[in-house]
Amino acid sequence: MASPPTPLRAPEHQVAGHQAAEGQLGPLVDGAGLFFKPLQGDGRGDDEVSFYTLVSSLPSSSSFFPSFHGTRLLPASDGSGPHPHLALEDLVAEFSNPAIVDIKIGSRTWYPQASEDYIRKCFEKDQRTTSASLGFRISGIQIRDGSGAWKPDRGEIRRFSPRDVRIALRRFVSSDPRSDPDRALAAAVYGGADGVLAKLGELKRWFEEQTLFHFNSVSVLVVYERDEGATLGKGKVKVKLVDFAHVVEGKGVIDHNFLGGLCSLIRFISDVLTGLDENCI
């Protein structure tokens, strides 16, 4: 396990999950295109390494996941010393000013093999958020422009109602996310052959066939360029799956929990693109 040649730092654009800070273990980036995620204990880290190793060998699904570069032994962000990390593609490295939303998919984020305490905690959170009602929930969102940033804190996001989710998905593609959402970038970001809906459609078709895995507490990460120096909203759009510590074997069965949540998300974004969501706000 070799150390990277460039200095490590906390990710500037992280919107969800554990964050690196003094006294806390979290991910790091090297500024050269790699994202280092500390391996979790209780076997979850080993499970995630095994998942990435296996899925990297499946060319039919490689476009849905960050590229995997093995593991590295790196200084932990909490100062506890060397710690094993996943070495992954930094999904925002090529963006000057990325707009990001992390959307956790599934009406159920727990898995049957988990402990009773874990299932109870996940069940309660699923019921409190829109996971149970919509089949997905927003875990984090960030948009920056010349006049500031719109990044609701975790407490606010956890209180999102279905109506709040619709508004957030509109704000995500609006010229000014802090004012009345105008959906000015909806066609460029959500529509088109390389837009979010097209990529989610490809993902849906894969989930309609794949039975190798069941994806629990996995997120869809959507990123696009907000740099006003470029053609706003018309640059590259990325849609990737992230966070695989709770993926389990599919045993030949379709993952209806994830597929149902994904279909619900597609409907919500389609409504934003066409303006059909206006009657629901």
SVG drawing of the C-alpha trace seen along z (x, -y; Angstrom):
<svg xmlns="http://www.w3.org/2000/svg" viewBox="-52 -38 57 55">
<polyline fill="none" stroke="black" stroke-width="0.4" points="0.0,0.0 1.8,-3.1 1.0,-6.7 -0.1,-9.2 2.4,-11.8 0.3,-14.9 -0.9,-16.4 -4.3,-15.1 -7.1,-17.3 -10.8,-17.1 -13.1,-17.2 -14.3,-20.8 -17.6,-19.7 -18.8,-16.9 -22.5,-17.1 -23.3,-14.0 -21.8,-11.3 -19.0,-11.4 -16.8,-14.4 -13.1,-14.7 -12.3,-17.0 -10.2,-17.1 -11.3,-14.2 -13.4,-12.7 -12.7,-10.0 -13.7,-11.0 -12.7,-10.9 -9.8,-12.8 -8.8,-13.9 -5.4,-14.3 -6.2,-17.1 -5.0,-14.8 -8.3,-12.9 -8.5,-10.4 -10.9,-10.2 -9.9,-8.2 -12.7,-6.7 -11.7,-5.2 -12.7,-1.6 -15.4,-1.0 -15.1,1.6 -17.4,4.6 -16.5,6.1 -18.3,3.3 -15.1,2.0 -14.0,5.4 -17.4,5.9 -17.1,2.6 -13.6,3.6 -15.0,6.9 -17.9,5.2 -15.7,2.7 -13.4,5.6 -16.2,7.6 -18.2,4.8 -15.0,3.5 -14.8,6.8 -18.4,6.3 -18.0,4.1 -21.8,3.8 -22.1,1.8 -18.8,-0.1 -20.3,-3.4 -22.5,-3.5 -19.7,-3.5 -16.7,-5.5 -13.5,-3.9 -11.7,-1.8 -8.0,-2.0 -7.5,0.5 -6.7,-0.4 -4.1,-2.7 -2.8,-2.9 -3.0,-6.7 -2.9,-8.9 -6.4,-9.1 -8.2,-12.4 -8.9,-12.0 -5.2,-11.9 -5.3,-8.3 -2.5,-7.2 -2.4,-5.0 -5.8,-3.7 -6.8,-1.7 -8.7,-3.7 -10.5,-2.9 -8.9,-4.7 -11.7,-5.9 -12.3,-8.3 -12.9,-11.8 -16.2,-12.5 -15.9,-16.3 -12.2,-16.7 -12.9,-17.9 -15.5,-20.5 -14.7,-24.1 -17.9,-24.8 -19.9,-21.6 -23.6,-21.6 -24.1,-18.4 -27.1,-16.4 -26.8,-13.1 -30.0,-11.1 -30.4,-7.9 -32.5,-5.3 -35.0,-2.9 -38.0,-3.0 -36.1,-0.6 -32.4,-1.4 -31.8,1.6 -31.1,5.2 -32.4,8.4 -29.0,9.6 -28.4,6.4 -28.8,6.3 -32.1,5.5 -30.7,2.2 -29.5,1.2 -32.8,2.1 -34.8,0.2 -32.7,-3.0 -32.9,-2.7 -36.7,-2.0 -37.3,-5.1 -35.2,-7.3 -36.9,-6.0 -40.3,-6.8 -39.3,-10.3 -37.9,-11.2 -39.3,-10.8 -37.7,-7.4 -40.8,-5.5 -43.3,-7.7 -41.3,-8.5 -38.8,-5.6 -35.9,-8.1 -34.6,-11.0 -32.2,-13.8 -29.2,-13.4 -27.3,-16.5 -27.3,-19.3 -25.0,-22.2 -25.1,-24.9 -22.7,-27.8 -22.7,-30.9 -21.3,-34.4 -23.6,-35.6 -23.1,-32.7 -24.2,-29.2 -27.3,-27.2 -26.5,-24.2 -29.3,-23.3 -28.0,-21.8 -28.6,-18.1 -31.4,-19.0 -33.3,-20.9 -32.9,-18.2 -34.1,-15.5 -37.3,-17.5 -37.9,-17.7 -41.5,-16.8 -42.4,-15.5 -43.2,-19.1 -39.8,-20.2 -38.1,-17.5 -39.9,-18.8 -38.8,-22.3 -35.2,-21.2 -35.1,-19.4 -36.3,-22.6 -33.8,-24.8 -31.0,-22.4 -31.5,-23.5 -32.5,-27.1 -30.5,-30.2 -30.7,-31.4 -31.5,-28.6 -32.2,-31.0 -35.1,-32.8 -38.2,-31.5 -37.0,-28.4 -37.2,-29.1 -35.9,-25.8 -33.7,-27.7 -31.2,-24.9 -33.7,-22.0 -33.5,-21.2 -29.7,-21.3 -29.1,-19.3 -32.1,-16.9 -32.9,-16.6 -31.0,-15.6 -29.2,-12.5 -26.5,-13.0 -28.7,-14.5 -29.7,-13.1 -32.9,-11.4 -31.1,-9.6 -28.4,-8.3 -31.0,-7.3 -32.9,-5.5 -29.7,-3.5 -29.4,-2.7 -33.0,-1.6 -32.6,0.8 -29.6,2.4 -31.6,2.8 -34.4,4.4 -32.1,7.2 -29.3,7.5 -29.8,10.0 -26.2,10.1 -26.7,7.4 -29.2,5.8 -28.2,2.1 -29.1,1.0 -28.6,-2.6 -26.9,-3.4 -27.0,-6.9 -27.3,-8.4 -24.9,-11.3 -25.7,-13.9 -23.1,-16.5 -23.0,-19.3 -21.0,-22.4 -22.2,-25.8 -19.1,-27.7 -20.4,-30.9 -17.2,-31.1 -18.4,-28.0 -21.8,-27.5 -23.8,-27.3 -25.4,-23.9 -24.4,-22.7 -21.1,-21.0 -20.7,-17.4 -23.3,-15.9 -22.4,-12.9 -24.7,-10.4 -23.0,-7.8 -23.9,-5.3 -21.9,-5.7 -21.6,-4.1 -21.7,-0.3 -21.0,0.8 -24.4,2.4 -24.7,4.1 -25.7,7.8 -26.0,10.7 -29.0,10.6 -29.3,14.4 -31.0,14.2 -33.8,11.8 -34.5,8.4 -33.7,5.5 -37.3,4.1 -36.5,1.9 -33.9,-0.1 -35.7,0.2 -38.9,-1.2 -37.1,-4.2 -35.2,-4.8 -38.5,-4.8 -40.0,-7.3 -37.0,-9.6 -37.2,-9.4 -40.9,-10.5 -40.1,-13.4 -37.3,-14.7 -39.4,-14.2 -42.1,-16.3 -39.6,-19.1 -38.3,-19.0 -41.8,-19.2 -43.2,-21.6 -45.9,-19.1 -44.7,-19.4 -46.0,-23.0 -49.4,-21.8 -47.8,-19.9 -46.0,-22.9"/>
</svg>
